[in-house]
Amino acid sequence: MRRLLAILLFPALVLTACVTINVYFPAAEVEQAAREFVDDVIGNDEAAPVEDAGPGGSAWVPRFDPNPVSWFIGTAHAQAADITLRTPAIEAIRTRMRDRFRSTFLPALESGAIGIARDGGIVMRDASKVSLRDRAALNQAIADSERDRRALYREVAVANGHPEWEAQVRETFAREWRTRARSGWWVQDGSGNWSQK
């Protein structure tokens, strides 16, 4: 009898000891953080309002799970994501990008000389719209911007404890750079075609 009881209790103990941990890329939170960062850099005044979900992020909604095994197996969910974009390294990058964007890129974007590429970077689109005297400085600013963008995406992923998120952070920011572009700027779509917003 003891043996039968031990055989029956062992699987129950194993099942109750299991915990499933869901670690996911918080796409919505990164998108909101990227939107705010991009708006700050390019000087958009129409920054999207942030919805307040109260303390701790989204509200917990109880739900019945019809899987009887899950009644015995605990699930640990990652707490609501709080994407950090306020580290000293990220702030230094933000300042450089903001200063460069407003002093060098805005006039060139408005003239159509440069555009926002599908990866979110700034690229020379029509060099003929820039004087030879200013072209070297603009090319240098574009190269500096590219270095800062790569560093930004790496820093955001590392600051949030997930260096493996770097590629997803890059994709999210690329969408926001294109989406938040102002009317009249040239933007490249996912296929590489240019259009004026």
N, C-alpha and C positions, 0 to 999 in steps of 0.2 A: 504494500500500500504506500509506504514512504517513497519507494522508487517511482511509482506512478505519479504521486504528488509532485515529486521533484521534476519529472519529465514534463508535467503540465505547467509548472510554475516557471521553469527556465525560459521558455519562449516568451512568456508574458513579461518577465523581467527584462529580457533583451529588447522587446518592443517598446517598453516604457522608457528605457534608457536612451533610445535613439532620438536625436534632435536633428532636424533639417534646418540648415541655415541658408537663407536666400540672400545672396549678394548680387545686386544688379546695378547696372549703369543707370543713374537717376537722370534720364534724358530730359524730363520736363524741368527739373531744377537747374541742370547745366544750361539748358536753352534760355531760361530766365536770366541766369547770371551772365551768359554771353550777350544777351540783348542789352542788359544794363551796361556792360563793359563797352560794347560797340557804340551805344548811344553816347556814352561819356567821351569816347575817343573822337568820334566824328562830329560831336556837338549837336546831336538831335535833341530838340526841346520836347518832342512828343513822345517821351519815354513811356512805355506801356505800364499801366498801374499793376502793382503786385497784389494778388488776392491774398487776404489774410486767412489762413487756415487755423489760426489760434496757436496756442503754445504746443510745440511738438510736431507741427506740420499738419498733415491731413487727419481728419477725425477717424476714429476707429469705428467700424461698423461690424457688429456681430453677424456671423453667417454660419449656417448649418452645413457641415461637411458630411455628405452621405457615405463617405468611405469609412467603414468601421475601424480599419487599421489606424486611421488618423486620429481616432478618438483616444488612442493609447500612445501615439507618438507626438511628442511636443514639437512645435515649429517655432524657431526663433527668427523673427524678421528683423532686418536691419532697420534701425530707427530712421525717421524721416530725414532725408538728406539735407544737409546744410552746406551748400557748396561754398568753400572758402576762396575768395578772390582778394583778400586783404592781407597778404603777407608783404614784408618789405621788398622782396624780389619782384612780386607781381606789381606792386605800387610803382616801383622804379620803371618797369617796362611800360606800364600804363602812362606814366608821365612822359616818357620819351615818345611813345606812339601818339599821344594827344598833341604834343608840341609839334612833332613832325607833320602830322596830318593837317593841322590847322594852318601851319606856316607854309608848307611846301605842297602838300597834296591837294588841298581844296582848290586852289586856282587851276591846277593841272587837270583835276577831275571836271571842273566846270568848262574848261576849254575842250575837253575830249582827248587830250594828249595821253592820259592814263585812264585805266579802268580797273574794275574789281574783277579779278579772275574767278573761275569756278571754285578754286581752292581757297578763296577769300583774300588772296594776296593782291597787292597793287602791282600792275604790270604796265609797261609802256605799250600803248595801243596805237598811237599815231605820233611818231617822233617829229614829223614835219610841223607840228603845232608848238614845238618848243625851240627856242633859238639855240644855235650851236653853243653859245656861251653858257646857257643854263642847262643844257642836256646832260653834261657830266655830273653836275650837282644833283639833278633829279635821279639819274641812274644810281648814284651813291645812296641817296635817300631810300630808293626802292630796295636796294640790297640791305641796308640797315633795317628797314621795316621787315623784310623777310626773316632776318636773324631774330628780331624781337618776337615775331609771331611764333616761330618754332620754340623759342625759349618760353613764351607765355603758355603754350599748350602743355609743354612738359611740366612747368611749374604748377599749373592748375591741377594736373593729375597727381603730382607728388604731394602738393599741399593738402589734397583731400585723401591721402593715404592709399591711392590706387594708381601707381605709375602705369599699369596695364590699360588704363582708360585713355591714354594720350591720343590714340587714333580717333576714338569716338569724340573726345573733346575737340580735336581738330575739325572733324566733320561738322559738329554742331556750330562751332564758331564760323566756319566757312559759310554755312547757310545764313547765319545772322549778318555777316558782312554784306552778303548779296541782298538779303531781304531789307536791311535797314538803309541801303543806299538811297540817296536823295533823288528826286525827280531830275532828269536831265543827265545823270551820270551814266556812263557806259558800264554794263555788267555782262559777264559771260555766263551762259547757262551751263547745265551739266554736260551738254554735247560739245561745248567749246564755241558756240555761236555768240556773237556780240549783239546786244540790243541796247538802245537808249531807254532808260527807265522813264 
